[in-house]
Amino acid sequence: MMSALDSVDSLLFSLSRAFCSPLAVFVQIQGCTICLLLALGWILAAYVRYREIKRMKNGMKQGNSFVFLCQDINELEHSNQVQLPGVSVVMPLKGFGEHNLHNWKSQQNIPNSVNPLSGICHVTSLELSCNSFNRMAF
């Protein structure tokens, strides 16, 4: 019984000596520093998230339902949309039917279509040409 405890004591003594070496202390300090920096980043991210949610709630109370997009509702006016880049819509066609026609017409009526809207046809067969589709859709 005594020899088993002696071997455990000697193991603990050698481990404590190993963990108190300068290299081990350096690794422990480095680990603590990394954990503290991660905790600080987590706290900072929570603060920023709270501030943004509070800003969005205040904007919603003031009547700006698009506050998640921009802080000032006036930035979404038609005159400011002229500065936006042009839009290209790519929609694959599989056959020709009312559903495809409805999809293309819905893309034509998007609210920010101040700039030119270009459509690119991708057909699955030679029977359907883009010209006949464009005549019927637009």
C-alpha atoms as a printed R data frame, in Angstrom:
    type eleno elety resid chain resno       x      y       z
1   ATOM     1    CA   MET     A     1   0.000  0.000   0.000
2   ATOM     2    CA   MET     A     2   2.775  2.376   0.872
3   ATOM     3    CA   SER     A     3   4.678  1.749  -2.366
4   ATOM     4    CA   ALA     A     4   1.581  2.629  -4.479
5   ATOM     5    CA   LEU     A     5   1.253  5.971  -2.713
6   ATOM     6    CA   ASP     A     6   4.966  6.603  -3.093
7   ATOM     7    CA   SER     A     7   4.771  6.087  -6.838
8   ATOM     8    CA   VAL     A     8   1.777  8.494  -7.083
9   ATOM     9    CA   ASP     A     9   3.647 11.025  -4.930
10  ATOM    10    CA   SER     A    10   6.728 10.822  -7.090
11  ATOM    11    CA   LEU     A    11   4.595 11.206 -10.238
12  ATOM    12    CA   LEU     A    12   2.876 14.303  -8.831
13  ATOM    13    CA   PHE     A    13   6.205 15.751  -7.729
14  ATOM    14    CA   SER     A    14   7.743 15.303 -11.189
15  ATOM    15    CA   LEU     A    15   4.653 16.761 -12.900
16  ATOM    16    CA   SER     A    16   4.645 19.804 -10.624
17  ATOM    17    CA   ARG     A    17   8.308 20.366 -11.398
18  ATOM    18    CA   ALA     A    18   7.561 20.056 -15.153
19  ATOM    19    CA   PHE     A    19   4.622 22.476 -15.020
20  ATOM    20    CA   CYS     A    20   6.704 25.083 -13.197
21  ATOM    21    CA   SER     A    21   9.437 25.189 -15.814
22  ATOM    22    CA   PRO     A    22   9.845 28.482 -17.687
23  ATOM    23    CA   LEU     A    23   8.490 26.979 -20.931
24  ATOM    24    CA   ALA     A    24   5.379 25.615 -19.198
25  ATOM    25    CA   VAL     A    25   4.715 28.954 -17.471
26  ATOM    26    CA   PHE     A    26   5.075 30.731 -20.835
27  ATOM    27    CA   VAL     A    27   2.534 28.363 -22.449
28  ATOM    28    CA   GLN     A    28   0.112 28.869 -19.554
29  ATOM    29    CA   ILE     A    29   0.389 32.672 -19.753
30  ATOM    30    CA   GLN     A    30  -0.064 32.535 -23.512
31  ATOM    31    CA   GLY     A    31  -3.205 30.379 -23.131
32  ATOM    32    CA   CYS     A    32  -4.681 32.737 -20.539
33  ATOM    33    CA   THR     A    33  -3.960 35.740 -22.778
34  ATOM    34    CA   ILE     A    34  -5.672 34.085 -25.754
35  ATOM    35    CA   CYS     A    35  -8.731 33.234 -23.636
36  ATOM    36    CA   LEU     A    36  -8.945 36.797 -22.321
37  ATOM    37    CA   LEU     A    37  -8.685 38.258 -25.837
38  ATOM    38    CA   LEU     A    38 -11.419 35.931 -27.091
39  ATOM    39    CA   ALA     A    39 -13.658 36.919 -24.164
40  ATOM    40    CA   LEU     A    40 -13.005 40.605 -24.854
41  ATOM    41    CA   GLY     A    41 -13.918 40.120 -28.537
42  ATOM    42    CA   TRP     A    42 -17.086 38.297 -27.559
43  ATOM    43    CA   ILE     A    43 -18.103 41.121 -25.218
44  ATOM    44    CA   LEU     A    44 -17.351 43.737 -27.887
45  ATOM    45    CA   ALA     A    45 -19.397 41.840 -30.506
46  ATOM    46    CA   ALA     A    46 -22.324 41.582 -28.081
47  ATOM    47    CA   TYR     A    47 -22.150 45.345 -27.464
48  ATOM    48    CA   VAL     A    48 -22.147 46.140 -31.195
49  ATOM    49    CA   ARG     A    49 -25.005 43.699 -31.811
50  ATOM    50    CA   TYR     A    50 -27.050 45.264 -28.995
51  ATOM    51    CA   ARG     A    51 -26.393 48.775 -30.331
52  ATOM    52    CA   GLU     A    52 -27.480 47.817 -33.879
53  ATOM    53    CA   ILE     A    53 -30.654 46.104 -32.652
54  ATOM    54    CA   LYS     A    54 -31.487 49.172 -30.574
55  ATOM    55    CA   ARG     A    55 -30.884 51.422 -33.620
56  ATOM    56    CA   MET     A    56 -33.184 49.247 -35.737
57  ATOM    57    CA   LYS     A    57 -35.937 49.269 -33.121
58  ATOM    58    CA   ASN     A    58 -35.754 53.061 -32.846
59  ATOM    59    CA   GLY     A    59 -35.894 53.402 -36.623
60  ATOM    60    CA   MET     A    60 -38.940 51.124 -36.794
61  ATOM    61    CA   LYS     A    61 -40.681 53.276 -34.162
62  ATOM    62    CA   GLN     A    62 -39.952 56.366 -36.290
63  ATOM    63    CA   GLY     A    63 -41.627 54.768 -39.308
64  ATOM    64    CA   ASN     A    64 -38.646 53.480 -41.271
65  ATOM    65    CA   SER     A    65 -39.595 49.867 -41.944
66  ATOM    66    CA   PHE     A    66 -36.463 49.429 -44.092
67  ATOM    67    CA   VAL     A    67 -34.062 50.420 -41.314
68  ATOM    68    CA   PHE     A    68 -32.232 47.106 -41.696
69  ATOM    69    CA   LEU     A    69 -31.189 48.245 -45.202
70  ATOM    70    CA   CYS     A    70 -30.313 51.881 -44.559
71  ATOM    71    CA   GLN     A    71 -30.585 54.299 -41.674
72  ATOM    72    CA   ASP     A    72 -32.169 57.103 -43.693
73  ATOM    73    CA   ILE     A    73 -35.410 56.226 -45.501
74  ATOM    74    CA   ASN     A    74 -34.762 59.047 -47.979
75  ATOM    75    CA   GLU     A    75 -31.868 57.050 -49.441
76  ATOM    76    CA   LEU     A    76 -34.439 54.660 -50.940
77  ATOM    77    CA   GLU     A    77 -36.197 57.374 -52.985
78  ATOM    78    CA   HIS     A    78 -36.419 57.085 -56.741
79  ATOM    79    CA   SER     A    79 -33.972 59.937 -57.385
80  ATOM    80    CA   ASN     A    80 -31.252 58.227 -55.336
81  ATOM    81    CA   GLN     A    81 -31.726 54.924 -57.173
82  ATOM    82    CA   VAL     A    82 -30.381 56.460 -60.389
83  ATOM    83    CA   GLN     A    83 -26.901 56.095 -58.887
84  ATOM    84    CA   LEU     A    84 -27.303 52.309 -58.567
85  ATOM    85    CA   PRO     A    85 -25.649 50.053 -61.152
86  ATOM    86    CA   GLY     A    86 -27.641 48.313 -63.878
87  ATOM    87    CA   VAL     A    87 -29.241 44.941 -63.217
88  ATOM    88    CA   SER     A    88 -29.016 41.792 -65.328
89  ATOM    89    CA   VAL     A    89 -31.488 38.988 -64.806
90  ATOM    90    CA   VAL     A    90 -30.564 35.450 -65.795
91  ATOM    91    CA   MET     A    91 -33.426 32.982 -65.654
92  ATOM    92    CA   PRO     A    92 -33.262 29.538 -67.230
93  ATOM    93    CA   LEU     A    93 -36.201 28.475 -69.369
94  ATOM    94    CA   LYS     A    94 -37.455 24.929 -69.404
95  ATOM    95    CA   GLY     A    95 -40.254 24.941 -71.901
96  ATOM    96    CA   PHE     A    96 -42.560 27.847 -72.555
97  ATOM    97    CA   GLY     A    97 -45.613 28.441 -70.452
98  ATOM    98    CA   GLU     A    98 -47.556 30.904 -68.372
99  ATOM    99    CA   HIS     A    99 -45.369 30.269 -65.342
100 ATOM   100    CA   ASN     A   100 -42.181 31.342 -67.152
101 ATOM   101    CA   LEU     A   101 -43.956 34.349 -68.630
102 ATOM   102    CA   HIS     A   102 -45.150 35.379 -65.173
103 ATOM   103    CA   ASN     A   103 -41.602 35.043 -63.754
104 ATOM   104    CA   TRP     A   104 -40.142 37.279 -66.460
105 ATOM   105    CA   LYS     A   105 -42.890 39.890 -66.026
106 ATOM   106    CA   SER     A   106 -42.310 39.938 -62.261
107 ATOM   107    CA   GLN     A   107 -38.598 40.611 -62.869
108 ATOM   108    CA   GLN     A   108 -39.530 43.433 -65.206
109 ATOM   109    CA   ASN     A   109 -41.518 45.150 -62.433
110 ATOM   110    CA   ILE     A   110 -38.854 45.181 -59.718
111 ATOM   111    CA   PRO     A   111 -38.920 48.458 -57.768
112 ATOM   112    CA   ASN     A   112 -35.320 49.529 -58.425
113 ATOM   113    CA   SER     A   113 -35.557 49.266 -62.209
114 ATOM   114    CA   VAL     A   114 -34.510 52.899 -62.704
115 ATOM   115    CA   ASN     A   115 -31.453 51.771 -64.612
116 ATOM   116    CA   PRO     A   116 -31.671 49.594 -67.700
117 ATOM   117    CA   LEU     A   117 -32.747 46.036 -67.008
118 ATOM   118    CA   SER     A   118 -31.307 43.420 -69.324
119 ATOM   119    CA   GLY     A   119 -32.577 39.885 -69.613
120 ATOM   120    CA   ILE     A   120 -30.566 36.897 -70.749
121 ATOM   121    CA   CYS     A   121 -32.396 33.884 -72.170
122 ATOM   122    CA   HIS     A   122 -31.113 30.386 -71.697
123 ATOM   123    CA   VAL     A   123 -33.149 27.875 -73.649
124 ATOM   124    CA   THR     A   124 -33.066 24.113 -73.399
125 ATOM   125    CA   SER     A   125 -34.043 23.410 -76.996
126 ATOM   126    CA   LEU     A   126 -33.806 25.049 -80.402
127 ATOM   127    CA   GLU     A   127 -37.587 25.113 -80.784
128 ATOM   128    CA   LEU     A   128 -37.899 28.123 -78.463
129 ATOM   129    CA   SER     A   129 -36.020 31.196 -79.493
130 ATOM   130    CA   CYS     A   130 -35.408 34.225 -77.306
131 ATOM   131    CA   ASN     A   131 -36.908 36.543 -79.911
132 ATOM   132    CA   SER     A   132 -40.310 34.866 -79.826
133 ATOM   133    CA   PHE     A   133 -40.203 34.819 -76.036
134 ATOM   134    CA   ASN     A   134 -39.294 38.522 -75.850
135 ATOM   135    CA   ARG     A   135 -42.137 39.447 -78.237
136 ATOM   136    CA   MET     A   136 -44.662 37.618 -76.077
137 ATOM   137    CA   ALA     A   137 -43.292 38.611 -72.663
138 ATOM   138    CA   PHE     A   138 -42.421 42.251 -73.130
